[in-house]
Amino acid sequence: MKNIPEQQSIEYKQSWHDDYLKWVCGFANAQGGIIFIGIDDNGIVVGVDNYKKLMDDIPNKVNNSMGITVEVNLKKKSGKYFIQIITHSYSVPISLRGRYYYRSGSTKQELTGAALNEFLLRKSGKTWDDVIEPRANFEEINQKTVATFLKASENAGRLPENDDLTLPELFEKLRLTENGQLKRAAIILFGKDPAKFYPNTFVKIGRFGKDDTDLKFHETEEGNLIVLLQAVLNQLNHKFLTRPIEFEGMHRIEKGEYPIAAVREMLLNALIHRNYMGAPIQIRVYDDKINVWNEGSLPEGLTLDALKRSHSSRPRNPIIADVSFKGGYIDAWGRGTIKILDTCKQADLPEPEMKEQDGGFIITLFKDNLSKERLIKLGLNDRQLKAVIFIKEKGKITNKEYQEVFGVARMTATRDLTELVEKRIIKSSETKGAGSYYEL
């Protein structure tokens, strides 16, 4: 047996502890996996002395505590015995004394709250948005929002033959009802007051100064998904962004301080893919960046790197996503993040940052292509960094000013400024001689 590093489906333990039943449970609820007892973290066999007893105890403990069976095999290498425990994936949820565990990546986690609800639904072949909402009826539906959606779908050409359909017939066609009863997706998309049923459906927007401790002011927007999409964009435009963005419906009129398409895709991504039983969407606006966070990690099998290329679409809320597609709001083929990256590149802005954080997904747009972080990455020295700040404040700098401000010889000033020009951070004026200067 070759040394194999620990990974999503393999776990090494030097000795057996009953606490490792949690790992068995986690594998059973995920894609299955193997636990080796008697092998250290480096994949080296150290052996177990009580292997005969463990060969009887382990399968019994697994069966008694979880009601499942595992394969327990005795192995030998270099005269040392170790045990292989093979756990298969189960189509039904498996609990260990009433607690549910799940293998994610190379870690084991206990599922609670919203994550547990989502897991149990998935194991039953359902998603959160596909569940009937027994407390709701068609009186809860905002007819104006439905009209807005129908107009958008007509423009997109993705919902043919919807003329003369009654509201129940339209919702049945959109898979928003089951046996005449509204599903959760119907409330999220078209409800008059989704918060009446699901309290955290609102969006929080905060304006910050230098860091997260410096909150200047904040606002909250409520409503269904289609209402929220426009209301949040309007709120950002009215109060939070320095340079206004002009909208006509959902379409671009002119460029603001951030690419309009990128801001819109960020918000849509959060509204459609969020965990609606979790925390509200949070938007943070800073002097030099804006980010959007929504609860809910990436779907299993989808990585952060995959978001930067063409990838399969795996929506957490497939009915909400499908209706949003039919309305022309999103692309059905998982191109939302690619659009964000492309529009920022076209606007000559830094690449957006995407990561999983605090049980959710966050994406950040950076306003300034000349941020300190980016300039440092470009290898600028301390003088050059300060020179860029000087030009930002004064509008320009001459070679003589560079010498005086930083106390360097003309040759050093020329070399520093030339490097900044070569790296396309600043440009030289067309003026020659004493009147020449450098600007951004």
Backbone hydrogen bonds in HBPLUS format (Angstrom, degrees):
<---DONOR---> <-ACCEPTOR-->    atom                        ^
c    i                          cat <-CA-CA->   ^        H-A-AA   ^      H-
h    n   atom  resd res      DA  || num        DHA   H-A  angle D-A-AA Bond
n    s   type  num  typ     dist DA aas  dist angle  dist       angle   num
A0010-ILE N   A0007-GLN O   3.29 MM   3  5.24 163.0  2.32 105.2 110.3     1
A0034-ILE N   A0009-SER O   2.75 MM  25  6.06 155.7  1.81 146.3 151.6     2
A0011-GLU N   A0034-ILE O   2.91 MM  23  6.33 143.8  2.05 157.8 166.1     3
A0036-PHE N   A0011-GLU O   2.86 MM  25  6.28 164.1  1.89 167.3 172.5     4
A0013-LYS N   A0036-PHE O   2.84 MM  23  6.02 151.5  1.92 171.0 179.4     5
A0038-GLY N   A0013-LYS O   2.63 MM  25  6.04 152.1  1.71 148.9 158.9     6
A0039-ILE N   A0013-LYS O   3.24 MM  26  5.70 154.3  2.31 127.1 125.9     7
A0020-TYR N   A0017-HIS O   2.86 MM   3  5.73 166.0  1.88 127.0 131.3     8
A0021-LEU N   A0018-ASP O   3.06 MM   3  5.70 165.9  2.08 117.6 120.9     9
A0022-LYS N   A0019-ASP O   3.11 MM   3  6.00 164.4  2.14 119.9 123.6    10
A0023-TRP N   A0020-TYR O   3.01 MM   3  5.16 129.3  2.27  98.5 111.1    11
A0024-VAL N   A0020-TYR O   3.27 MM   4  6.72 152.5  2.35 144.0 150.8    12
A0025-CYS N   A0021-LEU O   2.95 MM   4  6.24 160.1  1.99 148.6 153.5    13
A0026-GLY N   A0022-LYS O   2.87 MM   4  6.09 154.4  1.93 142.6 150.1    14
A0027-PHE N   A0023-TRP O   2.93 MM   4  6.19 157.1  1.98 150.9 155.7    15
A0028-ALA N   A0024-VAL O   2.97 MM   4  6.20 159.6  2.01 150.1 156.0    16
A0029-ASN N   A0025-CYS O   3.05 MM   4  6.28 145.5  2.17 147.2 155.7    17
A0030-ALA N   A0026-GLY O   3.12 MM   4  6.22 122.6  2.47 134.3 148.5    18
A0103-ARG N   A0026-GLY O   3.16 MM  77  4.62 137.2  2.36 115.7 103.3    19
A0030-ALA N   A0027-PHE O   3.12 MM   3  5.06 140.3  2.28  96.2 107.8    20
A0032-GLY N   A0027-PHE O   2.84 MM   5  4.34 137.5  2.02 144.7 139.9    21
A0090-TYR N   A0028-ALA O   2.85 MM  62  5.43 164.8  1.87 154.6 149.8    22
A0033-GLY N   A0087-THR O   2.90 MM  54  5.37 156.2  1.95 145.9 151.7    23
A0087-THR N   A0033-GLY O   2.84 MM  54  5.37 176.7  1.85 175.3 174.6    24
A0035-ILE N   A0085-ILE O   2.91 MM  50  5.05 158.9  1.96 142.5 148.7    25
A0085-ILE N   A0035-ILE O   2.81 MM  50  5.05 162.4  1.84 154.0 159.3    26
A0037-ILE N   A0083-ILE O   2.83 MM  46  5.00 161.8  1.87 145.8 152.0    27
A0083-ILE N   A0037-ILE O   2.88 MM  46  5.00 160.4  1.92 146.5 152.0    28
A0046-VAL N   A0038-GLY O   2.82 MM   8  5.39 157.7  1.87 140.0 147.1    29
A0047-GLY N   A0038-GLY O   2.97 MM   9  4.38 148.0  2.08 137.8 129.7    30
A0040-ASP N   A0044-ILE O   2.96 MM   4  5.51 161.3  2.00 152.6 150.5    31
A0043-GLY N   A0040-ASP O   2.92 MM   3  5.45 162.2  1.95 122.0 124.7    32
A0048-VAL N   A0081-TYR O   2.94 MM  33  6.00 133.7  2.16 149.4 162.9    33
A0054-LEU N   A0050-ASN O   3.09 MM   4  6.34 164.0  2.12 155.4 160.5    34
A0055-MET N   A0051-TYR O   2.93 MM   4  6.03 147.7  2.04 145.4 152.7    35
A0056-ASP N   A0053-LYS O   3.13 MM   3  5.50 141.3  2.29 105.3 115.4    36
A0057-ASP N   A0053-LYS O   2.90 MM   4  6.11 165.3  1.92 153.1 158.1    37
A0058-ILE N   A0054-LEU O   2.98 MM   4  5.60 166.9  1.99 143.6 147.4    38
A0061-LYS N   A0057-ASP O   2.86 MM   4  6.02 161.2  1.89 161.8 167.4    39
A0062-VAL N   A0058-ILE O   2.99 MM   4  6.17 161.0  2.03 156.8 161.8    40
A0063-ASN N   A0059-PRO O   3.03 MM   4  6.12 164.0  2.06 143.7 148.2    41
A0064-ASN N   A0060-ASN O   2.86 MM   4  5.97 162.5  1.89 151.3 156.6    42
A0065-SER N   A0061-LYS O   3.02 MM   4  5.94 152.2  2.10 142.2 148.6    43
A0066-MET N   A0062-VAL O   2.95 MM   4  5.76 147.9  2.06 145.6 153.1    44
A0067-GLY N   A0063-ASN O   2.84 MM   4  4.42 136.7  2.02 115.3 125.3    45
A0071-GLU N   A0086-ILE O   3.00 MM  15  4.93 162.0  2.03 148.7 148.4    46
A0086-ILE N   A0071-GLU O   2.74 MM  15  4.93 161.9  1.77 149.4 154.1    47
A0073-ASN N   A0084-GLN O   2.80 MM  11  5.03 166.5  1.82 150.7 154.8    48
A0084-GLN N   A0073-ASN O   2.80 MM  11  5.03 168.7  1.81 154.2 158.1    49
A0075-LYS N   A0082-PHE O   2.80 MM   7  5.26 168.6  1.81 176.6 172.6    50
A0082-PHE N   A0075-LYS O   2.92 MM   7  5.26 160.1  1.96 135.5 140.1    51
A0077-LYS N   A0080-LYS O   2.87 MM   3  5.30 159.1  1.92 148.0 153.2    52
A0080-LYS N   A0077-LYS O   2.88 MM   3  5.30 162.5  1.91 116.4 122.4    53
A0096-LEU N   A0099-ARG O   2.68 MM   3  5.11 165.5  1.70 155.5 156.1    54
A0099-ARG N   A0096-LEU O   3.07 MM   3  5.11 159.7  2.11 106.5 113.0    55
A0111-LEU N   A0100-TYR O   2.84 MM  11  5.54 163.3  1.86 146.3 152.2    56
A0102-TYR N   A0109-GLN O   2.88 MM   7  5.47 150.1  1.97 152.0 162.0    57
A0109-GLN N   A0102-TYR O   3.00 MM   7  5.47 162.1  2.03 148.4 154.1    58
A0104-SER N   A0107-THR O   2.91 MM   3  5.53 159.2  1.95 165.4 170.3    59
A0107-THR N   A0104-SER O   3.09 MM   3  5.53 165.3  2.12 129.7 132.6    60
A0116-LEU N   A0112-THR O   3.25 MM   4  4.72 154.8  2.32 103.5 107.0    61
A0117-ASN N   A0113-GLY O   3.05 MM   4  6.40 160.9  2.08 154.0 159.6    62
A0118-GLU N   A0114-ALA O   2.98 MM   4  6.16 162.2  2.01 150.0 154.4    63
A0119-PHE N   A0115-ALA O   3.00 MM   4  6.15 154.4  2.07 141.4 148.6    64
A0120-LEU N   A0116-LEU O   2.92 MM   4  6.15 166.8  1.93 158.6 160.8    65
A0121-LEU N   A0117-ASN O   3.03 MM   4  6.23 156.6  2.09 147.3 153.7    66
A0122-ARG N   A0118-GLU O   2.98 MM   4  6.15 159.6  2.02 146.8 152.6    67
A0123-LYS N   A0119-PHE O   2.98 MM   4  6.24 157.0  2.04 152.1 157.9    68
A0124-SER N   A0120-LEU O   3.17 MM   4  6.36 133.9  2.40 134.7 146.1    69
A0124-SER N   A0121-LEU O   3.04 MM   3  5.11 130.3  2.30  96.2 110.0    70
A0126-LYS N   A0121-LEU O   2.85 MM   5  5.01 159.5  1.89 152.9 145.9    71
A0125-GLY N   A0122-ARG O   3.04 MM   3  5.08 160.0  2.08 105.5 110.5    72
A0130-ASP N   A0127-THR O   3.02 MM   3  5.35 152.4  2.10 111.6 120.4    73
A0131-VAL N   A0128-TRP O   3.45 MM   3  5.88 167.8  2.46 114.8 115.8    74
A0185-ALA N   A0129-ASP O   3.19 MM  56  4.67 145.8  2.31 136.9 128.6    75
A0184-ARG N   A0131-VAL O   2.85 MM  53  5.88 151.0  1.94 163.3 167.6    76
A0133-GLU N   A0182-LEU O   2.84 MM  49  5.89 170.8  1.84 151.6 153.6    77
A0136-ALA N   A0133-GLU O   3.20 MM   3  5.81 168.0  2.21 120.7 124.4    78
A0140-GLU N   A0137-ASN O   2.94 MM   3  5.76 163.9  1.96 124.9 130.0    79
A0141-ILE N   A0138-PHE O   3.22 MM   3  5.33 166.3  2.24 106.1 110.0    80
A0192-LYS N   A0140-GLU O   2.69 MM  52  5.59 154.1  1.75 164.5 163.1    81
A0142-ASN N   A0190-PHE O   2.75 MM  48  5.63 177.9  1.75 170.0 170.5    82
A0145-THR N   A0142-ASN O   3.14 MM   3  5.43 121.7  2.50 101.7 115.0    83
A0146-VAL N   A0142-ASN O   3.18 MM   4  6.58 152.7  2.26 147.6 155.5    84
A0147-ALA N   A0143-GLN O   3.00 MM   4  6.29 154.8  2.06 146.7 152.9    85
A0148-THR N   A0144-LYS O   2.98 MM   4  6.29 152.0  2.06 145.1 152.8    86
A0149-PHE N   A0145-THR O   2.92 MM   4  6.19 157.7  1.97 149.1 154.9    87
A0150-LEU N   A0146-VAL O   2.91 MM   4  6.18 160.4  1.95 151.9 156.9    88
A0151-LYS N   A0147-ALA O   3.06 MM   4  6.26 155.4  2.13 146.1 152.0    89
A0152-ALA N   A0148-THR O   3.04 MM   4  6.29 157.7  2.09 146.1 152.4    90
A0153-SER N   A0149-PHE O   2.79 MM   4  6.04 157.0  1.84 155.3 162.2    91
A0154-GLU N   A0150-LEU O   2.95 MM   4  6.07 146.7  2.06 139.4 148.2    92
A0155-ASN N   A0151-LYS O   3.08 MM   4  6.38 154.9  2.15 144.8 150.9    93
A0156-ALA N   A0152-ALA O   2.96 MM   4  6.22 147.4  2.07 142.9 152.4    94
A0157-GLY N   A0153-SER O   2.82 MM   4  5.88 128.0  2.09 137.3 150.7    95
A0170-LEU N   A0166-THR O   2.84 MM   4  6.10 158.2  1.89 157.4 163.7    96
A0171-PHE N   A0167-LEU O   2.93 MM   4  6.14 167.0  1.95 158.2 161.1    97
A0172-GLU N   A0168-PRO O   2.97 MM   4  6.07 146.2  2.08 138.4 147.7    98
A0173-LYS N   A0169-GLU O   2.99 MM   4  6.20 152.4  2.07 143.6 150.9    99
A0174-LEU N   A0170-LEU O   2.97 MM   4  6.27 142.3  2.12 143.5 154.4   100
A0176-LEU N   A0171-PHE O   2.76 MM   5  4.99 166.1  1.78 161.6 157.9   101
A0175-ARG N   A0172-GLU O   3.12 MM   3  4.94 159.3  2.16 101.1 106.5   102
A0183-LYS N   A0176-LEU O   2.89 MM   7  5.46 151.4  1.97 156.7 149.2   103
A0178-GLU N   A0181-GLN O   2.85 MM   3  5.23 147.4  1.96 140.6 151.0   104
A0181-GLN N   A0178-GLU O   3.04 MM   3  5.23 165.9  2.06 111.8 114.9   105
A0186-ALA N   A0183-LYS O   3.04 MM   3  5.48 132.4  2.27 107.9 119.3   106
A0187-ILE N   A0184-ARG O   3.07 MM   3  5.32 121.7  2.42 102.9 116.8   107
A0188-ILE N   A0184-ARG O   3.06 MM   4  6.41 163.0  2.09 157.6 162.3   108
A0189-LEU N   A0185-ALA O   2.95 MM   4  6.04 159.9  1.99 149.9 155.0   109
A0190-PHE N   A0186-ALA O   2.86 MM   4  5.69 161.2  1.89 143.5 149.8   110
A0191-GLY N   A0187-ILE O   2.87 MM   4  4.17 142.2  2.02 119.0 122.5   111
A0225-LEU N   A0188-ILE O   2.77 MM  37  5.95 163.7  1.80 158.9 164.7   112
A0196-LYS N   A0193-ASP O   3.00 MM   3  5.66 158.5  2.04 120.0 126.5   113
A0197-PHE N   A0194-PRO O   2.97 MM   3  5.59 148.8  2.07 115.4 123.4   114
A0198-TYR N   A0194-PRO O   2.85 MM   4  6.00 167.3  1.87 154.4 158.7   115
A0203-VAL N   A0221-GLU O   2.94 MM  18  5.28 160.3  1.98 154.0 160.5   116
A0221-GLU N   A0203-VAL O   2.98 MM  18  5.28 162.2  2.02 150.7 156.5   117
A0204-LYS N   A0281-ILE O   2.88 MM  77  6.19 170.7  1.89 164.2 162.4   118
A0283-ILE N   A0204-LYS O   2.77 MM  79  6.09 162.4  1.80 160.7 166.9   119
A0205-ILE N   A0219-GLU O   2.91 MM  14  5.29 168.4  1.92 162.5 160.3   120
A0219-GLU N   A0205-ILE O   2.87 MM  14  5.29 154.8  1.93 151.2 159.5   121
A0206-GLY N   A0283-ILE O   2.88 MM  77  6.29 160.4  1.92 163.8 170.0   122
A0285-VAL N   A0206-GLY O   2.86 MM  79  6.13 166.9  1.88 166.4 170.9   123
A0207-ARG N   A0217-PHE O   2.85 MM  10  5.49 168.9  1.87 171.6 169.3   124
A0216-LYS N   A0207-ARG O   2.68 MM   9  5.46 156.3  1.74 158.0 166.3   125
A0208-PHE N   A0285-VAL O   2.80 MM  77  6.01 170.4  1.81 166.6 169.8   126
A0209-GLY N   A0214-ASP O   2.75 MM   5  5.15 146.7  1.86 144.9 156.3   127
A0214-ASP N   A0211-ASP O   3.10 MM   3  5.60 160.4  2.14 114.7 120.8   128
A0228-LEU N   A0224-ASN O   2.76 MM   4  5.91 166.5  1.78 163.2 167.9   129
A0229-LEU N   A0225-LEU O   2.96 MM   4  6.10 156.1  2.02 147.3 153.0   130
A0231-ALA N   A0227-VAL O   2.90 MM   4  6.03 166.8  1.92 157.0 161.3   131
A0232-VAL N   A0228-LEU O   2.84 MM   4  5.71 170.5  1.85 153.2 155.1   132
A0233-LEU N   A0229-LEU O   3.43 MM   4  6.43 160.2  2.48 133.6 139.1   133
A0234-ASN N   A0230-GLN O   2.92 MM   4  6.11 156.9  1.98 149.8 156.5   134
A0235-GLN N   A0231-ALA O   2.88 MM   4  6.07 153.2  1.95 144.3 152.1   135
A0236-LEU N   A0232-VAL O   2.88 MM   4  6.10 162.3  1.91 154.4 158.5   136
A0237-ASN N   A0233-LEU O   3.05 MM   4  6.18 158.5  2.10 142.7 148.8   137
A0238-HIS N   A0234-ASN O   2.80 MM   4  5.95 154.1  1.87 148.9 156.2   138
A0239-LYS N   A0235-GLN O   3.00 MM   4  5.95 163.1  2.03 151.4 154.4   139
A0240-PHE N   A0236-LEU O   3.01 MM   4  4.74 138.8  2.18 118.1 130.1   140
A0241-LEU N   A0236-LEU O   2.92 MM   5  5.84 144.6  2.05 171.9 161.7   141
A0251-HIS N   A0248-GLU O   3.19 MM   3  5.51 167.2  2.21 124.8 125.6   142
A0262-ALA N   A0259-PRO O   3.08 MM   3  5.33 123.5  2.41 102.1 115.9   143
A0263-VAL N   A0259-PRO O   3.16 MM   4  6.53 161.2  2.19 158.0 162.4   144
A0264-ARG N   A0260-ILE O   2.99 MM   4  6.16 167.0  2.01 157.2 160.9   145
A0265-GLU N   A0261-ALA O   2.99 MM   4  6.09 158.5  2.04 142.7 148.6   146
A0266-MET N   A0262-ALA O   2.96 MM   4  6.13 155.2  2.02 148.2 154.9   147
A0267-LEU N   A0263-VAL O   3.13 MM   4  6.37 161.8  2.17 149.4 153.3   148
A0268-LEU N   A0264-ARG O   2.92 MM   4  6.15 165.1  1.94 152.7 157.2   149
A0269-ASN N   A0265-GLU O   2.85 MM   4  5.89 160.3  1.89 146.5 152.2   150
A0270-ALA N   A0266-MET O   3.14 MM   4  6.38 154.1  2.21 143.1 149.2   151
A0271-LEU N   A0267-LEU O   2.92 MM   4  6.17 163.8  1.94 155.2 159.7   152
A0272-ILE N   A0268-LEU O   2.93 MM   4  5.97 159.6  1.97 155.1 159.3   153
A0273-HIS N   A0269-ASN O   3.05 MM   4  5.83 157.3  2.11 140.8 147.5   154
A0274-ARG N   A0270-ALA O   3.17 MM   4  5.43 124.1  2.50 137.5 141.8   155
A0275-ASN N   A0295-GLU O   2.84 MM  20  5.47 146.3  1.95 138.5 144.5   156
A0278-GLY N   A0275-ASN O   3.05 MM   3  5.48 162.0  2.08 115.8 120.3   157
A0282-GLN N   A0293-TRP O   3.01 MM  11  5.24 164.1  2.04 149.4 154.6   158
A0293-TRP N   A0282-GLN O   2.87 MM  11  5.24 163.8  1.89 153.0 158.6   159
A0284-ARG N   A0291-ASN O   2.98 MM   7  5.40 157.0  2.03 148.3 155.8   160
A0291-ASN N   A0284-ARG O   2.96 MM   7  5.40 157.2  2.01 148.0 155.5   161
A0286-TYR N   A0289-LYS O   2.79 MM   3  5.17 167.6  1.81 169.5 167.0   162
A0367-LYS N   A0288-ASP O   2.81 MM  79  5.11 159.4  1.85 129.8 135.7   163
A0290-ILE N   A0365-LEU O   2.96 MM  75  5.37 151.9  2.04 147.7 155.2   164
A0365-LEU N   A0290-ILE O   2.81 MM  75  5.37 167.2  1.83 166.1 165.4   165
A0292-VAL N   A0363-ILE O   3.05 MM  71  5.66 152.2  2.13 151.9 158.6   166
A0363-ILE N   A0292-VAL O   3.16 MM  71  5.66 154.5  2.23 144.8 150.8   167
A0294-ASN N   A0361-PHE O   3.04 MM  67  5.60 157.7  2.09 152.7 159.0   168
A0361-PHE N   A0294-ASN O   2.90 MM  67  5.60 155.9  1.95 163.5 166.9   169
A0296-GLY N   A0359-GLY O   2.98 MM  63  6.02 168.0  1.99 134.9 137.5   170
A0302-LEU N   A0299-PRO O   3.06 MM   3  5.66 159.5  2.10 141.2 141.9   171
A0307-LEU N   A0304-LEU O   3.16 MM   3  5.35 138.1  2.34 100.3 111.3   172
A0308-LYS N   A0305-ASP O   3.09 MM   3  5.59 158.9  2.14 112.0 118.6   173
A0309-ARG N   A0306-ALA O   3.17 MM   3  5.51 167.0  2.19 113.3 116.0   174
A0321-ALA N   A0317-ASN O   2.95 MM   4  6.16 160.2  1.99 156.4 163.0   175
A0322-ASP N   A0318-PRO O   2.86 MM   4  5.94 152.7  1.94 139.6 146.9   176
A0323-VAL N   A0319-ILE O   3.00 MM   4  6.21 165.8  2.02 155.0 157.5   177
A0324-SER N   A0320-ILE O   2.99 MM   4  6.12 156.3  2.05 144.4 151.7   178
A0325-PHE N   A0321-ALA O   2.89 MM   4  6.13 144.1  2.02 142.8 152.6   179
A0326-LYS N   A0322-ASP O   2.96 MM   4  6.27 161.2  1.99 149.0 153.6   180
A0327-GLY N   A0323-VAL O   2.97 MM   4  6.21 137.1  2.15 142.2 153.9   181
A0329-TYR N   A0324-SER O   2.91 MM   5  5.31 147.0  2.02 173.4 164.4   182
A0328-GLY N   A0325-PHE O   2.84 MM   3  5.08 159.0  1.88 110.2 116.9   183
A0339-LYS N   A0335-ARG O   2.92 MM   4  6.15 153.7  1.99 153.5 160.0   184
A0340-ILE N   A0336-GLY O   3.16 MM   4  6.50 151.5  2.25 144.3 151.8   185
A0341-LEU N   A0337-THR O   3.05 MM   4  6.34 162.5  2.08 149.1 152.8   186
A0342-ASP N   A0338-ILE O   2.84 MM   4  6.04 166.4  1.86 154.1 158.2   187
A0343-THR N   A0339-LYS O   2.94 MM   4  6.00 166.9  1.95 151.5 154.6   188
A0344-CYS N   A0340-ILE O   3.21 MM   4  6.30 154.3  2.28 143.9 150.5   189
A0345-LYS N   A0341-LEU O   3.02 MM   4  6.23 152.8  2.09 146.3 154.3   190
A0346-GLN N   A0342-ASP O   2.91 MM   4  6.16 157.4  1.96 150.2 156.2   191
A0347-ALA N   A0343-THR O   3.06 MM   4  6.19 137.9  2.25 133.7 144.4   192
A0349-LEU N   A0344-CYS O   2.87 MM   5  5.17 169.0  1.88 157.9 156.6   193
A0348-ASP N   A0345-LYS O   2.99 MM   3  4.99 157.6  2.04 105.5 110.5   194
A0353-GLU N   A0364-THR O   3.00 MM  11  5.09 149.8  2.09 140.4 147.3   195
A0364-THR N   A0353-GLU O   2.82 MM  11  5.09 155.7  1.88 146.8 155.1   196
A0355-LYS N   A0362-ILE O   3.03 MM   7  5.62 159.8  2.07 160.0 166.0   197
A0362-ILE N   A0355-LYS O   2.91 MM   7  5.62 170.2  1.92 172.7 176.1   198
A0357-GLN N   A0360-GLY O   2.80 MM   3  5.26 151.1  1.89 128.7 138.4   199
A0360-GLY N   A0357-GLN O   2.91 MM   3  5.26 144.9  2.03 110.7 121.9   200
A0375-LEU N   A0371-SER O   2.98 MM   4  6.24 163.4  2.00 157.5 162.5   201
A0376-ILE N   A0372-LYS O   2.95 MM   4  6.11 154.2  2.01 150.2 156.6   202
A0377-LYS N   A0373-GLU O   3.15 MM   4  6.37 154.0  2.22 140.5 147.4   203
A0378-LEU N   A0374-ARG O   3.06 MM   4  6.36 135.2  2.26 140.5 152.8   204
A0380-LEU N   A0375-LEU O   3.38 MM   5  6.04 169.2  2.39 154.1 153.8   205
A0379-GLY N   A0376-ILE O   2.95 MM   3  5.23 159.0  1.99 109.1 115.2   206
A0385-LEU N   A0381-ASN O   3.01 MM   4  6.31 157.1  2.06 156.7 163.6   207
A0386-LYS N   A0382-ASP O   3.10 MM   4  6.31 163.4  2.13 147.0 150.9   208
A0387-ALA N   A0383-ARG O   2.82 MM   4  6.04 141.0  1.97 143.7 156.0   209
A0388-VAL N   A0384-GLN O   3.03 MM   4  6.31 151.9  2.11 148.5 153.6   210
A0389-ILE N   A0385-LEU O   3.25 MM   4  6.60 158.0  2.30 145.4 151.0   211
A0390-PHE N   A0386-LYS O   2.88 MM   4  6.11 151.3  1.97 142.6 151.1   212
A0391-ILE N   A0387-ALA O   2.90 MM   4  6.20 154.7  1.96 149.2 155.1   213
A0392-LYS N   A0388-VAL O   2.93 MM   4  6.18 152.5  2.01 146.5 154.5   214
A0393-GLU N   A0389-ILE O   3.07 MM   4  6.34 150.7  2.16 146.1 153.0   215
A0394-LYS N   A0390-PHE O   2.78 MM   4  5.91 166.3  1.79 155.8 160.4   216
A0395-GLY N   A0391-ILE O   2.64 MM   4  4.79 143.0  1.77 129.2 137.9   217
A0397-ILE N   A0438-TYR O   2.92 MM  41  5.30 144.4  2.04 143.9 154.6   218
A0438-TYR N   A0397-ILE O   2.77 MM  41  5.30 150.3  1.86 144.6 154.5   219
A0402-TYR N   A0398-THR O   2.99 MM   4  6.24 155.7  2.05 148.3 155.0   220
A0403-GLN N   A0399-ASN O   3.06 MM   4  6.37 155.0  2.12 146.5 152.4   221
A0404-GLU N   A0400-LYS O   3.03 MM   4  6.33 158.6  2.08 149.0 154.6   222
A0405-VAL N   A0401-GLU O   2.79 MM   4  5.90 170.1  1.80 159.1 161.8   223
A0406-PHE N   A0402-TYR O   3.11 MM   4  6.04 162.9  2.14 145.5 150.0   224
A0407-GLY N   A0403-GLN O   2.77 MM   4  5.32 117.3  2.17 134.2 146.7   225
A0408-VAL N   A0403-GLN O   3.18 MM   5  4.91 142.3  2.33 123.8 133.6   226
A0413-ALA N   A0409-ALA O   3.03 MM   4  6.35 163.7  2.06 155.5 160.4   227
A0414-THR N   A0410-ARG O   2.84 MM   4  6.02 161.8  1.87 154.2 159.0   228
A0415-ARG N   A0411-MET O   2.97 MM   4  6.18 157.5  2.03 143.0 149.3   229
A0416-ASP N   A0412-THR O   2.92 MM   4  6.14 167.0  1.93 155.4 158.3   230
A0417-LEU N   A0413-ALA O   2.96 MM   4  6.09 167.9  1.97 152.4 155.9   231
A0418-THR N   A0414-THR O   2.85 MM   4  5.89 156.6  1.90 147.2 154.3   232
A0419-GLU N   A0415-ARG O   3.03 MM   4  6.23 155.3  2.10 147.1 153.0   233
A0420-LEU N   A0416-ASP O   3.16 MM   4  6.46 151.0  2.25 142.8 150.4   234
A0421-VAL N   A0417-LEU O   3.00 MM   4  6.33 146.6  2.11 145.3 154.5   235
A0422-GLU N   A0418-THR O   2.87 MM   4  6.14 160.5  1.91 151.5 156.9   236
A0423-LYS N   A0419-GLU O   2.96 MM   4  6.14 144.4  2.09 143.5 152.6   237
A0425-ILE N   A0420-LEU O   2.94 MM   5  5.39 162.3  1.97 173.9 169.3   238
A0426-ILE N   A0420-LEU O   3.40 MM   6  5.79 159.1  2.45 117.2 119.5   239
A0424-ARG N   A0421-VAL O   2.89 MM   3  4.92 153.9  1.96 105.8 111.9   240
A0427-LYS N   A0439-GLU O   2.78 MM  12  5.58 162.8  1.81 167.1 173.1   241
A0439-GLU N   A0427-LYS O   3.00 MM  12  5.58 162.7  2.03 159.4 163.3   242
A0429-SER N   A0437-TYR O   2.86 MM   8  5.50 160.2  1.90 170.6 165.1   243
A0436-SER N   A0433-GLY O   3.15 MM   3  5.73 168.6  2.16 120.8 122.8   244
